[in-house]
């Protein structure tokens, strides 16, 4: 079984606000905690509706982001998407922590 993860990006960092996301990293992780595939997607504009639609159509199971409005947090949760919010840090470090099972909401990861 695999897990699809979406990380909201701003350059190489987690985007500070969900509603300002214009780029995402989608990763597929297998049950052995190996990253099978990664792809970056650039959105034509920052759009909450477009981002939520992408999350659902791509079958994303985990979303990692900075701040997110309660309405969108609850919507994604209702759609059975796990949201790890208020995360700050380098995208690769965040993904590594997730794979290790050590990432939680509110984590600040700086090297």
N, C-alpha and C positions, 0 to 999 in steps of 0.2 A: 504494500500500500504506500502511496506517495502523498505528500502534502504540498499544496501550492501556496506560496507566500508572496505577498505584494508589499514592497517597501516604498513609501512615498519619498521621493528624492528632491533634494536641492543641491545640485552639483554632486559631490560624493557623500553628502551627509543626509540624514533623515530630514525631510522637509519640516520646518517648525510648525506649519499649519496645514491641515488636511485640505482646506478650501483653496490653498494657493498652489497645490501640487500640479506641476506641468510635466513631470517625468517620473516614471516608476521603474523599479526593478522587480521582475517576476522570477521567482526561483522555484524549482521543483526539488523537494528533498525526499529521499527514500527512507524506509524504516530503519536502515542502518546508519542514519544521520549523515548521509553523503549527499552533496548537492549534485543532482544529475544534470540540471540545465539551468541556465540563467539567460534572461534577455531584458534589455532596457527598452522601454517604450516611451516615446515623447508624445504628449497630448497636444492637439492643436491650440488649446487654450486651457486655462484653469477653469474647470467646471465640475461642481459636485455631482451633478446628475450624470455626466459622462464618466466620471471616475467610478461612481457606484455601479453604473451599468457595466463597465469593464470588469469590475470585481466579480459581479454575478455571472456574466457571460464567460469569463475565463475560468470559473469554478474555483476561485480563490477561497482558501480556508482560513488563512491568517493574514491580517493587515497590520503593518507596523507603521506608525505615524507619530507626529508630534501632537499638537493640540487638535482636537476634533470637537465640533459642536455636538451637544447631547442628542439632538434629533437624528443626526447621521450615525452616531455611535449606537443608538437604540435600534435604528433601522437595520444596520449591518448585523447586530446581535440577533435581531428577530429573524434575519435571513441565515442564521447559523454560521456567521463569520466571526471568528475570534479576533478582537481588536486589542492590540497592545499599543496604548497611546501614551503620550507624554514621554516618548523615547527620544533621546538626543545622542548623536554620535555618528561616527563614520559607518557608512553602509556595510562595508565588508566586516567590520568588527561586530556590528549588530547582527548580521546574518550568522556569523560564527557563533555568537552567544546563543542565538536561537537554536542552531543545530545541536549545540551542547546541552540544550534544555535549561539554560541559565538566564534567559531573557524574560523580564517582566515589565509591566507598565510602570512608567516613572523612572526607568533606568537611564542614567547619564553615563555614557561611555566615552571617555576622552583618554587618549594615550599620552 
